[in-house]
Amino acid sequence: MMALHPLLMWISRLFLCNLLLIAVALAAGSRVPAGDGLLFWVLRGEQRVIRVLDAERRLSGELPRPPGAQILAPPQVSSDAQVLAYETISPPAQLGIIIRTMDGRELYRTAPDIEDRLPAVSADGSQIAFWSNRTGFWNIYLMSPDGSNLRPLTYQTGQLPYNNPIWSPDGSRIALRFSRQGASGYFISDLNDGSLRSLRTYIDAGGDFSWSPDGEYILFRSERDRNGEIYVYALANDSVRNLTASAGTDFQPRWSPDGRWIAFASSRPTGSGLYVMPTDCVRNGVECRATLIFQKAWNPNWSVDGSALTFTARSGSHQFMWLVGSDCLEQLEGCQKAARPLTMLDERQQWFGWWSGR
């Protein structure tokens, strides 16, 4: 009998595994919120494509791929996934961005004589922030998805792109990371008054940056106390507080969209895995108490409305994406049993975003 090509074997294995997981999840009643979906970054041959897992847990197909360019990273998406911003490379070696709708209609493409990088889409899809060297120096610009209303947010020289800008939930501010006077750090650009506020004194230039839904607080990870901890910065009074203070390394903090919970991963000796804590302690100034809800898990991400939480964890020799409804968080128990696997993850298939069709 002729042996199957390795790629065909992987596709068959993934298909059968997903069918099994669909049956298990549906039978157990663990559902993706109605009208919501998940976006995956999938390797097909030598190209990456975008696939959608719909609310019934079926791969509903691939999004149309931008022609004439190679996608370099998972696209940045609006909450309803109707606006997608791709970072691309086009022949011979031009870095650029392409803005498209979910049905494949192209709204913007970088002109051949300039370079754009690292786009970020506001939650409502009305604005794109990105890096560009169109003046000969890399700066951060703002524009509408069709390329109109273009304007610079920074006026720097001698800096390089660091990461995608990070929009506040209401779209009124953007967290930017760049270098000024020889030191890199975060800045807040206020789109209402045009001000640029430095956070370098308060927030490390590491990663794991997460806005609170009301835009008044910022979660971040820091090793200023030797091991990695989760800190919160209050924009109102420039205060910084360690929320975890554990013996292990805490990372990947994610504020729930309804503002009630903070989820994060930890490698603490008392139990590594996925933790959650109620956010009352942030505003009241009392001690924050975190609860382990799933062992040996990481990469927490909330659905658009905060009613579900996905994360990565192993089952046997494979990695899976798991989902748990926020109802189990009310009692902070039973989440380990309530969680259900959604799909297998590996080097060929990686999750990168939620979207909501509601």
N, C-alpha and C positions, 0 to 999 in steps of 0.2 A: 504494500500500500504506500502511496506517495505521502511523504511527510508534509505537514502543513507549514507554511511560511511562518516565522516567529511572530510577525505582525498580526497575521490572521489568527494565530493561536491566542495572542493577547486579546484581540477584539472579541473572540468567542468566549474567552474566560470572563472578560468584563461584562459581556451581555448576559451570560448565564448567572453570574454573581448578582448583577443588578436585578434580574427577574426574581431571584430568590429573596433578595432584600426587600423588594417591593411587596411581595406576598407576606413576608413577616411583618413589615411595618403596617400594612393595611389591616392585617388580622389583629394586630395589637392596638390599633387605633391611634398610633403616633403619627400625626399628620402635619405636613407643612401647612401653615395658615392659608386658607382659601384665597386665591388670587395672587399668591406670592410664588416666587421661584428662586432657583439657585443657578449661578453661572459658573461654568468650569472652563479651565484652560487646558486644552487637550492636544497632545502631539499626534499628528497624523502624517506619516512619512517623515519628511524633513520640515514640515510646516506646523505651526500652532494654529488651532481653530478654537472658536468659542461655541460651547454647547450649553443648552438650557435644560435643567431638570424642572419640570413643571409641578404644579400642586398635586397631581396624582402620582408623582414620582416616576414619570416616564421621560426619557430623553426625547424632547420634542424636536430635536434637529439642531443643525448648526446655523449660526448666524452667518449671513453672507460675508465673505472675506474681502477686504479692500483689494482691488486689483492693482497690479504694478508695484507692490511694496510688500516687504516682509514685516510681520508684526513682531516687535521686540519684547513686549511685556503684556500682561493682561490689561485690557482697556479700563479706563476710569469710567464709571457709569453714574447717571442720575438715578434717583430713587425708583423711578418707574422704568428705568432701562431704555427709555426712548431716545436718549442721547448718549453715545459712546465715543470716548476719545482714545484713539490708538496712538502709541508711539511706534514709529516705523523707520525702516531704512530702505531707501530706493536706489537703484543703480545710478551711478557707479558706487557711491557710498554716502548718500545724502541722508542725514537724520531729519526726521520731520514728524508731524502729527497729522492724523486724518480724523475728522469728526463725521460720524455717520449716525443715522437713525437705526432702530432695531430691525427695520425691514430692508436695510441696505442702502437707503438713499444717502448720497454723499453731500455734506453741508460745507465742508472746508478741507483743503489740502495745502500743505506748505508749498510755497512757490519754489522753483528749482534753485533760485539764487540765494536762499537764506536757509537757516537751520532752526528748527523748533524742537523742544524736548519736554518730557515730563509733564504732561497735561493733567489737570484736575477739574472735574465737573462739579458745579454747585448742585445741591440736593434737588432743586427744582429744574435743573437742566438749562437754566437761562444764561449761565455765564461759564466761561472756560478760563482758568488761570494756567499759565504755562511759562516755561523758560524759552528765550529766543536770543540769538546773537545778530539780529537783523541790523543793528547799528555798529557791529564790529565787536561789541562786548555783550556778555551774557547778562540778561536782566529778566525780570518776571513781568509778564504782560497779562492784560485782561481783555477778553473779547466776547462777543456773542457767538453762539455755535456756528453761525454762517460766516464768521470772520469779520463782521462789521463791529463798530464801536470799539476798535482797537485802541488801547492806551497802556503806557508803561506804569508799573507799580513801584519799581526800583530804578535808581539811576546810579549804578555802580560801575566800576572798572576793575579788571583783573580778577574777577571771580569766576568760578565754574559751577555748573548746576549740581545741586546736592540731592534733592528728592522732590517728589511731587508736592506742590502746595497743598495745605490741608484746610478745607473750608469749614467755617463754623456752621452749625445746623441751620441757622436762619439765613445764611448767605451774606451777612453784613460784614464779616471779618474773615481774613485768611491768615493762617499761620505759615510763615515762610522760614526756610532755613538757608542762610547764606553767610558769607564771610565779610566782615567789616573790620578794618584796621588790624588785619592779621589773625583774627579769631573768628571761628564759626559759631553760630548760635541761632536761636529762634527769634523771630520778630513777628509782631501782629500788625497787619495792615488793616486799618479801619476804612471801609469803602464809603462810609457816610461823611467823614470829615477829612479823609486823605492822610491821616496821621500814621506814622510808623513807630511802633513801640518795641523797644528791645526787651527780650526776656532772658538775655544771657546770664544775668546775675542770679536768676531763679531756676531756670530749666536747663538741664544738660542738653548737649547737642547729640544725644544718643538716639533712641527710637521709642516706639510704643507711645505715641502721642495720641490722646483721645479727648475731644471736647465733651463737656456736659451738654445735655440737650438745650439748656437755657443759655449756653455760651458764657456762663459766669465762672466756670472752673475748667482746669485742664489737668488730666491725669498724665503722668509720665513715669518712666522707669529710670532709676538712677543708682549708681554704685557709690554715692558720696559717703555712705555709711559702711563701706567695704563690700558687703554683699548686695546683690540687686534687690531693690525695694520699690514699692509703688508709692509715689508721692502725688499730692494734689496741690495745684497752684490756684489761688483765688485772685482773679483779676481786680476785684474791688479794692483790695488792700495790700496786694503784693506779698501775701503770706504763703509760705510753703510748709507742708506737713507730711510726715511719713505716716502712711495709712496701714502698713503691714508690719514693719518691725519684727520680722521673723528670722529664724536661724538659717533658712534656706534662701534660694534665689526666686524672687517673684517677678513675673514679667507678663507681657501682653494684656495690659488692662483695657477693658472695654466697658464704657458706660452704656447702660440700656437706654433705648430711645425714649422710654417713658420716665426716665430719670430715677427709677426706684432702686436699681441694682448696679453693682460693679462686678463684673466677672474678670477673672485673671487666672493665669497658670502659675504653678509653683512647684519647686523641687524640694520643699521642706522635709526634714528628716522624719517629722511626725506623720507625713503622708503627702506624696507628690500627686499632682493632678489638677483638676479644675475646681476653683474656689469661687464663691460669690459672697458679697457682703451688701447689706442694705445701706443706702446712701444717707440716711438720717444723721449718721455720725459725722459726716462731712460738714453739714450745716450747723449741727448742734455742738460741735467741738468735743464730743465724747469719744471714748475709745471705740475703734472700729473692730468688729469681730467677724472674721471670715469663716465660712463653713465649706468643707470639702464635699462636693456633690458627685464627682466622678473621678475615680482613681486613674492615674497615669494618662491623663488627657491634657491637651493643649490647644492653642489656636481658637479661643472662643470668639464667636461672632453672633450678634443679635439679628433677628429678622427686623424688617423696616419698622414694624409697629411694636417690637419688643415682646411679642407673645411667644416667641420660640428662640431657642439658643442652640446653635450648632457648634461642634468642636471635633477635633481629630483624636482618635484613640486606636490602639491596636486591638485586634481580635485574632488570636492565633499568630500566624506569621505575616498578616497583612494589616495595612492601615485602612480605616474606614472613617467616613464622615458620619457623625451621630447627631441626633436631634432630640431635644427634650423641651416640653412645653413649660412655660413659666409658672404653671399652676403648682408644680412640685416645689417651687421656690418659696411659696407661701408658708409651708411647714418646714422647709429646709431639710427634708428627708424624703427618701424614696426615689430620688432622681437617678441613682445608679440603676435601679430596676425599671424605671419609667422610660429611660433613654432607649432609642431604637436606631439601628444603623440605616443609613440612607443609600450610600454607594461606596464603592471601594476607591481609595486614593493611592496613587503611586507616581513614579516619575513621569508617566504619560498623561495622567489626569490629575489636575490640581484645582481645588475650589478657589474662587477669588471674590465672589460677591453675591449679595442678596438683591432682589428687585421686587417691587410690588406693583401689581396691575390694578390695584384698587383705587 
